[in-house]
Amino acid sequence: MLKAVILIGGPQKGTRFRPLSFEVPKPLFPVAGVPMLQHHIEACAKVPGMKEIILIGFYQPNDALSRYLSSAQQEFKILVRYLQEFAPLGTGGGLYHFRDQILSGGPSAFFLMNADVCSEFPLLEMLRFHRDHGDVHCAVVLATTANRKQSLNYGCIVESQKTHEVLHFVEKPATFVSDIINCGIYLFTPEIFTHIGMVFQRNQEEKLLLYLYADISANRRAEVIHLEQDVFTSLAGQQQLYVYKTQGFWSQIKSAGSAIYASRLYLNQYLQTHPERLVSSQEGGCTVNGNVFIHPTALIDPTAVVSVLLGPNVSIGKGVCIGAGVRVRESIILHGASLQDHCCVLNSIVGWDSTIGKWARVEGTPSDPNPNDPFAKINSETLFRDGGLTPSITILGCNVNIPSEVIIRNSIVLPHKDLSRSFKNQIIL
């Protein structure tokens, strides 16, 4: 029997995802037409012997999350439930706090995944790798290759070329250690809780000593445990931690720009896994170039004299209305949005119920990895650099109104704004 745990974080996280995370919990943001979380759940549901998927985070239970969990259970015929942390406990703290629930029923192993990554999720391959190595270890880390410079932003792994044992693990090192990086996807046996428990015990002892010496840092929680720094570092070199390297795609989804890139990766994967989710050109109205998802309830002007051109890499949400002569490329259009005649949307996210007027142009700057470097990852840029807004995709929050013949470029527009003129490189409050 197997289980899966998905760490979904909470409202204090995902600040780089604003203003989109104002309207919906980040794990439910649609990427390639379905909630970000659904790609994880679909992958878990395909694993034979998978009995339960547990979400752990510190979001307050809300209607959107409850509705999604209910629909996911019905669609994938597997138990999916949410366990709420009383406070942010780190990647290992929440796991340890709910260890009894995870171990209920006696699973032989369980997967752990961070919700803010996109991947092919080679879970079956990880399981096979685990069994091929005799089940003597307690953890398998999914890894990929990054370039030397970007590897400093991730957990870096030094492995044995012969056995694939992790010999050394460093989280975000100051200098180059290895180009093999942690993907935030793991396979654990129940023995992992012994190692996390040792960290918890040590944290309690340190807290007691600090308290006795009236140290203000004694206020920190002993329950806050980070797998990467607190557990993996000590497990490395003890024949307890192994690495499985994937050749498939992988990326983090930290910012809105990375959501567009993740959408592109998933749309391309649909060619093999879900071809029914992709649309093709429709006679008399819509020309599709590349991989495009259109929700069945979206309305594209069937009487258009000038064809609508969509793609590549476009996701059109529920109830979206698209007029004649519209151009959309490398963008996510969220439900209820209206794109009026002859407007153009490039490298942008158009928020829920927003309107783009006739002949208006909404354009951003893509934040894709270097196409000339096969190991390059997407950069998680800070919002500001050198005193100015970092050029990136354009984001329209919910219920934004862009009037006709206006240009919005490299800007972030907060929700419920009626613009009256063009903007460039600005955050519009």
C-alpha positions as CSV (number, residue, x, y, z in Angstrom):
1,M,0.0,0.0,0.0
2,L,1.2,3.5,-0.9
3,K,0.2,7.0,0.0
4,A,1.1,10.5,-1.2
5,V,1.5,13.8,0.6
6,I,1.4,17.1,-1.2
7,L,2.7,20.2,0.7
8,I,0.5,23.2,-0.4
9,G,1.9,25.9,1.8
10,G,-0.4,28.7,2.9
11,P,-1.5,32.4,2.4
12,Q,1.7,33.8,3.9
13,K,3.6,32.1,1.1
14,G,3.4,32.8,-2.6
15,T,3.9,36.5,-2.4
16,R,5.6,36.5,-5.8
17,F,2.3,35.1,-7.2
18,R,0.3,38.2,-6.3
19,P,-2.2,39.6,-7.4
20,L,-3.3,36.2,-8.7
21,S,-3.1,34.6,-5.3
22,F,-5.6,37.2,-3.9
23,E,-8.5,35.4,-5.6
24,V,-7.6,31.7,-5.3
25,P,-5.2,29.7,-3.3
26,K,-2.0,29.3,-5.3
27,P,-2.3,25.5,-5.6
28,L,-5.7,25.9,-7.3
29,F,-4.5,28.4,-9.9
30,P,-5.2,26.9,-13.4
31,V,-2.1,25.8,-15.3
32,A,-2.7,24.4,-18.7
33,G,-6.4,24.5,-18.1
34,V,-6.6,22.6,-14.7
35,P,-5.7,23.5,-11.2
36,M,-1.9,23.4,-10.5
37,L,-2.6,20.7,-7.9
38,Q,-4.4,18.4,-10.3
39,H,-1.2,17.5,-12.2
40,H,0.2,16.1,-9.0
41,I,-3.0,14.2,-8.1
42,E,-3.3,12.7,-11.6
43,A,0.2,11.4,-11.4
44,C,-0.4,9.9,-7.9
45,A,-3.7,8.3,-9.0
46,K,-1.8,6.4,-11.8
47,V,0.5,4.6,-9.3
48,P,-0.7,1.0,-8.5
49,G,-1.5,0.5,-4.9
50,M,-2.0,4.2,-4.2
51,K,-4.7,4.4,-1.5
52,E,-4.8,8.0,-0.3
53,I,-3.5,11.5,-1.1
54,I,-3.1,13.9,1.8
55,L,-2.7,17.7,1.4
56,I,-0.8,19.5,4.2
57,G,-0.8,23.2,4.5
58,F,-1.9,26.2,6.6
59,Y,-4.6,27.6,4.5
60,Q,-7.9,28.0,6.4
61,P,-10.4,25.5,5.0
62,N,-12.4,27.3,2.3
63,D,-15.1,26.6,-0.2
64,A,-12.8,26.6,-3.2
65,L,-10.5,24.0,-1.7
66,S,-13.3,21.9,-0.3
67,R,-15.1,21.8,-3.7
68,Y,-11.9,20.9,-5.5
69,L,-11.1,18.0,-3.1
70,S,-14.6,16.7,-3.5
71,S,-14.4,16.8,-7.3
72,A,-10.9,15.3,-7.3
73,Q,-12.1,12.3,-5.2
74,Q,-15.0,11.7,-7.6
75,E,-12.8,12.1,-10.8
76,F,-9.8,10.0,-9.7
77,K,-11.7,7.5,-7.4
78,I,-9.1,7.9,-4.6
79,L,-9.4,9.4,-1.1
80,V,-8.1,13.0,-1.1
81,R,-8.1,15.0,2.1
82,Y,-6.6,18.1,3.6
83,L,-4.8,18.4,7.0
84,Q,-4.3,21.9,8.3
85,E,-1.2,22.9,10.2
86,F,-1.7,25.1,13.2
87,A,1.3,27.3,11.9
88,P,3.9,27.0,9.1
89,L,6.0,24.0,10.2
90,G,8.4,23.7,7.3
91,T,8.7,20.8,4.8
92,G,9.4,18.2,7.6
93,G,7.5,19.7,10.5
94,G,4.0,19.2,9.0
95,L,5.0,15.7,7.9
96,Y,6.0,14.8,11.5
97,H,3.0,16.5,13.1
98,F,0.6,14.4,11.0
99,R,2.7,11.2,11.1
100,D,0.0,9.1,12.6
101,Q,-2.4,10.0,9.8
102,I,0.2,9.3,7.2
103,L,1.1,5.9,8.7
104,S,-2.5,4.9,9.3
105,G,-3.2,1.6,7.4
106,G,0.5,0.7,7.3
107,P,1.8,2.1,4.0
108,S,5.1,0.5,2.9
109,A,6.2,3.9,1.4
110,F,4.8,7.3,0.6
111,F,5.5,10.1,-1.9
112,L,6.1,13.7,-0.8
113,M,5.7,16.5,-3.3
114,N,5.8,20.3,-3.2
115,A,2.7,21.8,-4.9
116,D,4.7,24.6,-6.5
117,V,6.7,22.4,-9.0
118,C,5.7,21.1,-12.4
119,S,7.1,17.9,-13.7
120,E,6.4,14.7,-15.6
121,F,6.3,13.2,-12.1
122,P,8.1,9.9,-12.8
123,L,6.6,8.3,-9.7
124,L,6.6,4.8,-11.1
125,E,10.2,5.1,-12.1
126,M,11.1,6.3,-8.6
127,L,9.3,3.4,-7.1
128,R,11.1,0.9,-9.3
129,F,14.4,2.5,-8.5
130,H,13.6,2.2,-4.8
131,R,12.8,-1.5,-5.1
132,D,15.8,-2.2,-7.3
133,H,18.0,-0.9,-4.5
134,G,16.7,-3.4,-2.0
135,D,14.4,-1.1,0.0
136,V,17.2,-0.7,2.6
137,H,17.2,3.1,2.4
138,C,14.6,5.4,3.7
139,A,14.5,8.1,1.0
140,V,14.8,8.7,-2.7
141,V,15.1,12.2,-3.9
142,L,14.1,13.1,-7.5
143,A,16.8,15.3,-9.1
144,T,17.6,17.0,-12.4
145,T,20.5,18.9,-13.8
146,A,21.0,22.6,-13.7
147,N,23.8,24.9,-15.0
148,R,26.5,25.8,-12.6
149,K,25.3,29.4,-11.8
150,Q,21.6,28.5,-11.3
151,S,22.4,25.4,-9.1
152,L,23.2,27.8,-6.3
153,N,19.5,28.5,-6.0
154,Y,18.6,24.9,-5.2
155,G,19.5,22.0,-3.0
156,C,22.7,20.5,-4.5
157,I,23.4,16.8,-4.5
158,V,26.8,15.0,-4.7
159,E,26.1,11.3,-5.6
160,S,28.0,8.1,-6.0
161,Q,28.2,7.4,-9.7
162,K,28.1,3.7,-9.0
163,T,25.3,3.3,-6.4
164,H,23.5,6.7,-6.7
165,E,23.7,7.2,-3.0
166,V,23.7,10.8,-1.9
167,L,27.1,11.5,-0.4
168,H,26.6,15.2,0.3
169,F,23.6,17.5,0.3
170,V,23.7,21.3,0.6
171,E,20.7,23.6,0.5
172,K,21.4,26.7,-1.6
173,P,25.2,26.7,-1.2
174,A,27.3,29.8,-1.4
175,T,29.7,28.3,-3.9
176,F,29.3,25.6,-6.6
177,V,28.9,22.1,-5.2
178,S,27.1,20.1,-7.9
179,D,24.9,20.6,-10.9
180,I,22.5,17.9,-9.7
181,I,19.6,19.7,-7.9
182,N,16.7,18.6,-5.7
183,C,13.3,18.7,-7.5
184,G,11.2,18.7,-4.3
185,I,9.7,15.3,-5.0
186,Y,10.5,12.4,-2.7
187,L,9.8,8.7,-2.0
188,F,10.0,7.9,1.7
189,T,9.7,4.7,3.8
190,P,8.2,5.1,7.3
191,E,11.7,5.1,8.8
192,I,12.0,8.7,7.7
193,F,10.0,9.6,10.8
194,T,12.7,8.2,13.0
195,H,15.2,10.7,11.6
196,I,12.7,13.6,11.7
197,G,11.9,12.7,15.3
198,M,15.6,13.0,16.2
199,V,15.6,16.5,14.8
200,F,12.5,17.3,16.8
201,Q,14.1,16.0,20.0
202,R,17.2,18.0,19.3
203,N,15.2,21.2,18.7
204,Q,13.3,20.7,22.0
205,E,16.6,20.3,23.9
206,E,18.1,23.4,22.3
207,K,15.0,25.4,23.0
208,L,15.1,24.3,26.7
209,L,18.8,25.4,27.0
210,L,18.0,28.7,25.3
211,Y,15.1,29.2,27.7
212,L,17.2,28.5,30.7
213,Y,19.7,31.2,29.6
214,A,16.9,33.6,28.8
215,D,17.8,33.7,25.1
216,I,15.1,35.5,23.1
217,S,15.5,32.9,20.3
218,A,14.0,30.4,22.6
219,N,10.6,31.5,21.2
220,R,11.2,29.6,18.0
221,R,9.1,26.5,17.5
222,A,10.7,23.1,18.0
223,E,8.1,21.7,15.6
224,V,9.5,23.7,12.7
225,I,11.7,21.3,10.7
226,H,13.1,21.6,7.2
227,L,13.8,18.3,5.5
228,E,16.5,19.8,3.3
229,Q,18.7,21.4,6.0
230,D,17.8,19.4,9.1
231,V,17.4,15.8,7.7
232,F,19.0,15.3,4.3
233,T,22.3,16.9,5.3
234,S,22.7,14.3,8.1
235,L,21.4,11.4,6.1
236,A,23.8,11.9,3.2
237,G,26.7,9.4,3.3
238,Q,24.9,7.0,5.6
239,Q,23.4,4.7,2.8
240,Q,19.9,6.1,3.7
241,L,19.4,8.7,1.0
242,Y,19.5,8.0,-2.7
243,V,18.9,10.1,-5.8
244,Y,17.0,9.3,-9.0
245,K,17.7,11.7,-11.8
246,T,15.0,12.5,-14.3
247,Q,15.5,13.3,-17.9
248,G,12.0,14.8,-18.2
249,F,10.9,18.3,-17.8
250,W,10.8,20.1,-14.4
251,S,10.4,23.6,-13.2
252,Q,9.3,25.6,-10.1
253,I,6.2,27.7,-10.1
254,K,7.2,30.6,-7.9
255,S,6.0,33.6,-9.9
256,A,3.2,34.3,-12.4
257,G,5.8,34.3,-15.2
258,S,6.8,30.7,-14.3
259,A,3.1,29.7,-14.4
260,I,3.1,30.5,-18.2
261,Y,6.2,28.5,-18.7
262,A,4.8,25.6,-16.7
263,S,1.6,25.8,-18.8
264,R,3.7,25.4,-21.9
265,L,5.4,22.3,-20.5
266,Y,2.1,20.7,-19.5
267,L,0.4,21.6,-22.8
268,N,3.2,19.9,-24.7
269,Q,2.8,16.8,-22.4
270,Y,-0.9,16.7,-23.3
271,L,0.1,15.5,-26.8
272,Q,0.9,12.1,-25.2
273,T,-1.2,12.1,-22.0
274,H,-4.4,14.1,-22.7
275,P,-4.7,14.9,-26.5
276,E,-8.4,15.4,-25.9
277,R,-7.6,18.6,-23.9
278,L,-6.0,20.2,-27.0
279,V,-8.0,21.9,-29.8
280,S,-7.3,22.3,-33.4
281,S,-8.3,25.0,-35.9
282,Q,-12.0,25.5,-36.5
283,E,-13.3,26.3,-39.9
284,G,-14.8,29.8,-40.2
285,G,-13.5,31.4,-37.0
286,C,-10.5,30.1,-35.1
287,T,-7.0,29.3,-36.3
288,V,-4.9,27.4,-33.7
289,N,-1.1,27.4,-33.9
290,G,0.6,24.9,-31.6
291,N,-0.8,23.6,-28.3
292,V,-3.9,25.3,-27.1
293,F,-6.4,24.5,-24.4
294,I,-9.9,26.0,-24.6
295,H,-12.6,25.2,-22.0
296,P,-15.8,23.9,-23.6
297,T,-17.8,26.8,-22.2
298,A,-15.6,29.5,-23.8
299,L,-17.2,31.4,-26.7
300,I,-15.3,32.3,-29.8
301,D,-17.1,34.6,-32.2
302,P,-18.5,32.2,-34.8
303,T,-19.3,35.0,-37.2
304,A,-15.9,36.5,-37.3
305,V,-14.9,37.8,-40.7
306,V,-11.3,38.1,-39.5
307,S,-10.1,34.8,-38.0
308,V,-9.1,34.5,-34.3
309,L,-5.5,33.3,-34.0
310,L,-4.7,31.4,-30.8
311,G,-1.3,29.9,-29.9
312,P,1.1,28.6,-29.4
313,N,0.9,27.8,-25.7
314,V,-2.4,29.3,-24.7
315,S,-5.0,28.3,-22.1
316,I,-8.5,29.7,-22.3
317,G,-10.6,29.3,-19.2
318,K,-14.3,28.8,-18.4
319,G,-16.8,31.3,-20.0
320,V,-14.2,33.4,-21.8
321,C,-15.6,35.4,-24.7
322,I,-13.3,36.1,-27.6
323,G,-14.2,38.5,-30.4
324,A,-13.2,38.7,-34.1
325,G,-9.6,39.2,-35.1
326,V,-8.2,38.5,-31.6
327,R,-4.6,37.4,-31.3
328,V,-3.4,35.4,-28.2
329,R,0.0,33.9,-27.7
330,E,1.9,32.4,-24.7
331,S,-0.8,33.5,-22.3
332,I,-3.4,32.3,-19.7
333,I,-6.9,33.7,-20.0
334,L,-8.8,33.1,-16.8
335,H,-12.5,32.4,-16.6
336,G,-15.1,35.1,-17.4
337,A,-12.6,37.3,-19.2
338,S,-13.7,39.1,-22.4
339,L,-11.3,39.8,-25.3
340,Q,-13.0,42.2,-27.6
341,D,-12.5,42.5,-31.4
342,H,-8.9,42.8,-32.7
343,C,-7.2,43.0,-29.3
344,C,-3.8,41.3,-28.9
345,V,-2.5,39.5,-25.8
346,L,1.1,38.3,-25.7
347,N,3.0,36.7,-22.7
348,S,0.3,37.8,-20.3
349,I,-2.1,36.5,-17.7
350,V,-5.6,38.0,-18.0
351,G,-7.5,37.8,-14.7
352,W,-10.9,36.6,-13.9
353,D,-13.8,38.7,-15.4
354,S,-11.4,41.2,-16.9
355,T,-12.1,43.0,-20.2
356,I,-9.7,44.0,-22.9
357,G,-11.2,46.5,-25.3
358,K,-11.1,46.6,-29.1
359,W,-7.7,47.1,-30.7
360,A,-6.0,47.1,-27.3
361,R,-2.7,45.4,-26.7
362,V,-1.6,43.6,-23.5
363,E,2.0,42.4,-23.7
364,G,4.7,41.1,-21.4
365,T,8.3,40.0,-21.6
366,P,8.8,36.2,-21.4
367,S,11.0,34.9,-18.5
368,D,11.9,31.7,-20.2
369,P,15.1,29.8,-19.5
370,N,18.0,30.3,-21.9
371,P,17.1,28.2,-25.0
372,N,20.8,27.7,-25.8
373,D,21.5,26.0,-22.5
374,P,19.8,22.6,-22.2
375,F,20.3,22.7,-18.4
376,A,19.0,26.2,-17.8
377,K,16.1,26.7,-15.4
378,I,13.6,29.6,-15.2
379,N,14.9,32.5,-13.1
380,S,12.8,33.5,-10.1
381,E,13.4,37.2,-10.5
382,T,12.7,39.7,-7.7
383,L,9.9,42.2,-8.4
384,F,12.3,45.1,-8.5
385,R,15.9,45.4,-9.8
386,D,18.1,48.5,-9.9
387,G,15.2,50.6,-8.6
388,G,12.8,49.6,-11.4
389,L,10.2,46.9,-12.1
390,T,11.8,43.9,-13.5
391,P,10.5,43.4,-17.1
392,S,8.3,40.3,-17.0
393,I,5.0,39.0,-18.2
394,T,2.0,41.4,-17.8
395,I,-0.6,40.4,-15.1
396,L,-4.1,41.7,-14.9
397,G,-5.9,41.0,-11.7
398,C,-9.5,40.1,-11.5
399,N,-12.1,42.5,-12.9
400,V,-9.7,44.8,-14.7
401,N,-11.0,46.9,-17.5
402,I,-8.6,47.9,-20.4
403,P,-10.3,50.4,-22.7
404,S,-10.0,50.3,-26.5
405,E,-6.8,51.2,-28.3
406,V,-4.7,51.2,-25.1
407,I,-1.3,49.5,-24.6
408,I,-0.3,47.8,-21.4
409,R,3.2,46.4,-21.4
410,N,5.4,44.7,-18.7
411,S,3.0,45.8,-16.0
412,I,1.1,44.4,-13.0
413,V,-2.5,45.7,-12.6
414,L,-4.1,45.0,-9.3
415,P,-7.8,43.9,-9.1
416,H,-10.8,46.0,-9.9
417,K,-9.1,48.7,-11.9
418,D,-10.6,50.7,-14.7
419,L,-7.7,52.1,-16.7
420,S,-7.9,55.2,-18.9
421,R,-4.6,55.2,-20.6
422,S,-1.5,53.2,-21.6
423,F,1.1,52.0,-19.1
424,K,4.6,50.5,-19.3
425,N,6.8,49.0,-16.6
426,Q,4.5,49.9,-13.8
427,I,2.6,48.4,-10.9
428,I,-0.9,49.9,-11.1
429,L,-2.4,50.2,-7.7
